[in-house]
Amino acid sequence: MNKQNSLSSTVAARIRAVVAAKRLTVSTVSGFLNISVDAVKRRLRGEVEFSLSQIEAFAEYTGYQPEAFLDPQFVLTSQEVAA
């Protein structure tokens, strides 16, 4: 996968940001995406693309709209920004 400015790498970076901001474990993400921990790690590193259904499940769990991960103006919600 080409990691340079691809949509899938952008989505992975945004999901990593939310994982960090919400202090989610890879195991937790694995549970609600219903995939293995290794599969989550590959997606977070950008080696494998997140499917649309996985983006939707992640957004639902974290309180985002799925399209937010595709929006050019993505911003973490204020409650997630660390002080």
trRosetta pair geometry for C-beta under 8 A, 3 or more apart (Angstrom, degrees):
i j d omega theta_ij theta_ji phi_ij phi_ji
1 6 6.9 -130 169 59 95 165
1 8 6.4 -77 -170 84 136 141
1 9 7.5 159 137 -56 117 96
1 46 6.6 -143 92 156 133 82
1 47 6.9 156 27 -157 123 28
1 48 7.7 171 -21 -93 144 21
1 49 6.8 161 -109 -51 148 89
2 6 5.3 126 91 -49 85 131
2 9 7.9 -90 109 -24 55 129
3 6 6.5 -100 -140 19 18 112
3 9 4.7 114 -155 -95 63 145
3 46 5.3 75 -116 137 106 145
4 9 7.4 84 10 32 9 161
5 9 7.1 -10 -11 65 3 126
5 10 7.3 26 -159 -52 42 105
6 9 4.6 89 58 9 86 101
6 10 6.9 -148 94 -7 45 86
7 10 5.5 -56 -150 36 33 114
7 11 6.4 34 153 -19 67 104
7 70 7.0 15 -163 -131 110 87
8 11 5.7 -50 -146 35 33 112
8 12 6.4 35 154 -19 64 105
8 46 6.9 123 126 -147 93 83
8 49 4.3 -69 -138 -116 136 99
8 50 7.1 168 -149 27 85 74
9 12 5.5 -50 -145 37 35 114
9 13 6.3 38 154 -21 65 104
9 46 4.9 33 -114 -135 79 133
10 13 5.8 -54 -149 35 30 111
10 14 6.4 27 153 -17 64 107
10 70 8.0 89 103 -124 120 45
11 14 5.8 -58 -149 38 31 110
11 15 6.3 29 154 -17 66 107
11 49 7.8 55 65 -156 132 79
11 50 5.7 -124 126 40 129 124
11 55 6.4 -55 -166 -102 132 124
11 69 5.0 59 -134 157 84 111
11 70 6.8 -5 -86 -79 103 65
12 15 5.8 -55 -146 39 30 109
12 16 6.3 35 153 -21 64 105
12 43 6.4 -160 -115 160 105 65
12 44 6.1 146 -166 -145 97 28
12 45 7.4 -50 179 74 141 15
12 46 4.5 174 76 -82 167 79
12 49 8.0 -110 -53 -128 110 47
12 50 6.6 167 -78 -16 74 110
13 16 5.6 -51 -148 35 31 114
13 17 6.5 35 151 -23 63 103
13 46 7.8 14 -46 -69 75 119
14 17 5.5 -49 -151 31 34 115
14 18 6.6 29 153 -14 64 103
14 68 7.9 -175 168 124 143 80
14 69 5.0 166 96 -139 142 78
14 74 5.4 -48 -119 159 131 163
15 18 5.8 -54 -149 38 35 108
15 19 6.2 41 151 -23 66 104
15 43 7.7 -28 87 134 152 105
15 44 6.8 -120 101 -110 111 75
15 50 6.7 121 -29 -51 158 155
15 55 7.7 -110 -74 -116 125 75
15 58 6.0 -16 -128 166 114 159
15 69 6.6 25 -57 -131 84 131
16 19 5.5 -52 -146 35 32 115
16 20 6.3 29 156 -16 65 106
16 44 5.4 110 -84 -159 96 93
17 20 5.9 -57 -150 39 29 108
17 21 6.1 25 155 -18 66 111
17 76 6.2 -123 143 -69 116 116
18 21 5.6 -53 -137 40 32 110
18 22 5.9 12 167 -1 67 112
18 24 7.7 15 125 11 74 128
18 58 7.6 113 86 163 143 111
18 62 5.4 40 168 -169 133 160
18 64 7.1 -70 -113 -25 152 140
18 76 6.9 175 -90 -114 69 96
18 80 7.1 -34 -132 -166 64 159
19 22 6.6 -69 -141 49 19 94
19 24 4.7 -91 -147 57 68 107
19 26 7.9 36 -165 -80 139 59
19 29 6.4 -21 -113 -62 117 138
19 44 7.1 -25 9 -119 162 127
20 23 7.2 18 -177 -77 31 44
21 76 5.4 175 -90 -147 168 141
21 80 3.8 47 157 171 128 110
21 81 7.0 -29 -139 -79 121 32
21 82 6.9 -141 -131 -34 71 88
22 62 6.1 -126 -36 -133 162 103
22 80 6.2 -42 -63 -129 72 112
24 28 4.9 -123 -168 77 88 131
24 29 5.6 89 142 -50 127 94
24 62 7.8 -71 -45 -92 145 108
25 28 4.6 104 55 0 79 99
25 29 7.2 -146 95 0 46 83
26 29 5.6 -53 -150 40 37 111
26 30 6.1 46 148 -26 66 105
26 37 5.4 79 129 -152 111 89
26 40 5.1 155 -167 102 90 134
26 41 6.1 20 -150 -66 144 84
26 44 7.4 -91 -112 -10 105 151
27 30 5.4 -50 -147 33 31 118
27 31 6.6 37 153 -24 62 102
27 37 5.9 -17 -90 -98 62 114
28 31 5.7 -53 -156 29 32 114
28 32 6.9 8 160 -1 65 103
29 32 6.6 -66 -148 45 30 93
29 33 5.9 14 161 -4 68 117
29 40 5.0 125 102 -145 114 143
29 58 7.2 16 -145 -112 97 100
30 33 6.2 -69 -138 49 22 100
30 35 6.0 -107 -145 78 69 61
30 36 6.2 -24 -148 163 121 18
30 37 4.7 -45 -72 -80 154 57
30 39 7.3 115 -122 59 93 92
30 40 4.8 -101 -76 -24 80 139
31 34 7.4 15 174 -71 28 46
32 57 6.1 175 142 159 90 109
32 58 7.6 124 103 -94 115 50
32 61 4.8 78 146 -88 160 150
33 40 6.5 137 50 -90 144 102
33 54 5.3 34 -144 -139 113 94
33 57 5.6 136 -107 99 62 137
33 58 6.7 7 -80 -64 106 86
34 57 7.9 -89 11 -169 94 168
35 39 4.0 -95 154 89 116 141
35 40 6.1 147 90 -52 106 78
35 54 7.5 -8 -10 -110 135 124
36 39 4.5 101 56 2 80 102
36 40 7.2 -140 98 -4 46 83
37 40 5.7 -52 -153 34 34 112
37 41 6.4 35 150 -20 66 105
38 41 5.6 -53 -148 35 34 113
38 42 6.5 36 154 -20 66 103
39 42 5.8 -51 -149 34 32 112
39 43 6.6 29 153 -16 63 106
39 48 7.2 -60 -160 66 69 153
40 43 5.8 -61 -153 39 32 110
40 44 6.2 29 153 -18 68 108
41 44 5.7 -55 -142 38 31 110
41 45 6.2 25 159 -13 65 109
42 45 6.0 -60 -146 42 28 107
42 47 4.4 -81 -166 67 81 115
42 48 4.4 40 131 11 112 113
43 46 7.6 44 -180 -72 32 23
43 47 7.4 -86 -68 53 24 72
43 48 5.2 -58 -79 77 65 92
43 49 7.2 11 -129 137 87 11
43 50 5.2 85 -164 -72 125 77
43 54 7.4 -97 -145 143 162 155
50 54 4.6 -131 -170 90 87 123
50 55 5.2 104 131 -58 124 85
50 58 7.4 -35 -160 -4 143 142
51 54 4.5 97 53 5 78 102
51 55 7.1 -139 95 -4 42 84
52 55 5.6 -50 -147 35 35 113
52 56 6.3 39 152 -21 65 105
52 66 7.6 59 -170 179 76 138
53 56 5.4 -50 -146 37 34 116
53 57 6.3 35 153 -19 65 104
54 57 5.7 -50 -143 37 33 109
54 58 6.2 34 155 -19 65 106
55 58 5.8 -54 -146 38 29 111
55 59 6.2 30 155 -20 64 108
55 66 5.3 93 127 -153 97 97
55 69 5.5 -138 -158 60 115 150
55 70 8.0 49 179 -39 154 98
56 59 5.8 -55 -146 37 28 111
56 60 6.3 28 155 -20 63 107
56 66 4.6 -17 -100 -93 63 138
57 60 5.7 -53 -146 36 30 112
57 61 6.3 27 156 -17 64 108
58 61 5.9 -59 -149 38 29 109
58 62 6.1 2 162 2 66 116
58 64 7.8 -8 118 50 78 116
58 69 7.7 53 88 -55 122 152
59 62 6.2 -72 -139 50 25 95
59 63 7.8 -101 175 67 55 18
59 64 4.2 -93 -146 81 82 89
59 65 6.1 -14 180 137 134 11
59 66 4.2 -150 19 -80 161 57
59 68 6.7 141 -127 39 120 105
59 69 6.6 -118 -74 -17 112 117
60 66 7.8 -4 -38 -59 76 92
63 77 7.4 -41 104 -6 119 155
64 68 4.6 -110 -179 50 112 143
64 69 6.9 90 129 -41 144 88
64 77 7.9 -151 -86 -30 86 114
65 68 4.8 112 63 -24 78 101
66 69 6.5 -51 -176 22 47 106
66 70 7.8 23 139 0 69 107
67 70 5.4 -65 -159 45 55 107
67 71 6.1 73 141 -47 78 96
68 71 5.4 -39 -143 11 37 122
68 74 6.0 105 168 -119 75 89
69 74 6.8 49 -120 -107 29 137
71 74 5.2 136 76 -63 90 74
76 80 4.6 -111 171 82 112 122
76 81 5.6 135 98 -65 123 80
77 80 5.1 85 64 5 77 107
77 81 7.8 -141 96 -19 41 84
78 81 5.9 -45 -151 15 41 113
